[in-house]
Amino acid sequence: MARYCIGIDLGGTFIKFGLLDRDFQPSPTFQLPTPLDWGVDGLIQQMVAGAHRLIDANNLKADEVVGIGIGTPGPLSITEGVIKSLPNIPGMENVPLRDLIAENMGIQTAIENDANAAAFGEYICGAGRNEGDMVMLTLGTGVGSGIIQDGRILHGANEIGAEIGHMIIHPGGEECNCGQKGCLEAYCSATYISERCKRLMAQGRPSSLGKVLEAKGKLSSRDVNNARKAGDALAAEVWEQAAYYLAIGCVNICRILDPDRIIIGGGLASAGNDLLEPIVRHFRTLHWKLTEPQTEIMIGYLAGDAGVIGAAGVAWTAFGQTEQESPAEEQAEEDQQAQQGNQDQQEAWWEKK
């Protein structure tokens, strides 16, 4: 009988659902809107509805689902299964999400930080597959991160480790949403890139992005990259600066953790080599001269599915070792062992003859 874990990736706009079998083969995913004004009960209802839809769409029986893994923003307590706060979803303070989903579904459940889940997804099915140690940076509204060491997610003593986005790389620099100044996130997120361009234009710097902003009413990091490729000097400056600070972050990661790979994910990673090339170029310049760089920096493979795949992988890690075979499987295994035993006895008898 096939066995699966359900992955749920809880985001501020959408909730994504998918399956992962015991061989780490993922299913197609789908998403439902995140109900921002339904309260805790409404959010749980939406997550449960999506999980049931996933089960029904794949014609699964209850005993074919080993567990559920949920990737969620935080802060949270992984051991207690509690979301302490979700800034983008009102009313989500000290919510025992793990137990609420487990009770409603009747399936054992685990939760994990969303960036950690995305990193684990790339580790088991994506750009980090078959690697030893890996770090992932997710570049979007902020800069998330996950660290995988010896096949395990690194959480830290207080379960708030691996927050590389809040590593200070420019003391006294730009103010970050976390309250510190000079964080990596304050220089390298997709949000910062577009906001930096708007700020410089407001200070009188000329740019073709002014027309884009006037036409659309907003700017995206994609707009900045397109302007850069078209020869816009301000866009090129901001883009290069973000790559430079990302390279500083990568060098610091190497000095502390020495991973096999650093994976770049999140919305900004859709720029592909436009982002990777300047990061690697600055990384090689900034890297120490004692040895050649051994860590490979690359763009993730799984894009928007990394989190949901990783969440299901977290469930396999938590519950796969305790998976119980069905009575039919146990009987089949006993019959196979008995048949093998009879065959061994016959071979031994013929050897004596």
HELIX and SHEET records of a PDB file:
HELIX    1   1 GLY A   39  ALA A   57  1                                  19    
HELIX    2   2 ALA A   62  GLU A   64  5                                   3    
HELIX    3   3 LEU A   97  MET A  105  1                                   9    
HELIX    4   4 ASP A  114  CYS A  125  1                                  12    
HELIX    5   5 ILE A  164  HIS A  166  5                                   3    
HELIX    6   6 GLU A  185  CYS A  188  1                                   4    
HELIX    7   7 ALA A  190  ALA A  202  1                                  13    
HELIX    8   8 LEU A  209  LYS A  216  1                                   8    
HELIX    9   9 SER A  221  LYS A  229  1                                   9    
HELIX   10  10 ALA A  233  LEU A  257  1                                  25    
HELIX   11  11 GLY A  267  ALA A  271  5                                   5    
HELIX   12  12 ASN A  273  LEU A  286  1                                  14    
HELIX   13  13 ALA A  303  ASP A  305  5                                   3    
HELIX   14  14 ALA A  306  PHE A  319  1                                  14    
HELIX   15  15 GLY A  320  THR A  322  5                                   3    
HELIX   16  16 PRO A  327  LYS A  352  1                                  26    
SHEET    1   A 5 PHE A  30  PRO A  33  0                                        
SHEET    2   A 5 PHE A  14  ASP A  21 -1                                        
SHEET    3   A 5 TYR A   4  LEU A  10 -1                                        
SHEET    4   A 5 VAL A  65  THR A  72  1                                        
SHEET    5   A 5 THR A 109  ASN A 113  1                                        
SHEET    1   B 3 LEU A  76  SER A  77  0                                        
SHEET    2   B 3 VAL A  82  SER A  85 -1                                        
SHEET    3   B 3 GLU A  93  VAL A  95 -1                                        
SHEET    1   C 5 ARG A 152  ILE A 153  0                                        
SHEET    2   C 5 VAL A 143  GLN A 149 -1                                        
SHEET    3   C 5 MET A 134  LEU A 139 -1                                        
SHEET    4   C 5 ARG A 261  GLY A 265  1                                        
SHEET    5   C 5 GLU A 296  ILE A 299  1                                        
END                                                                             
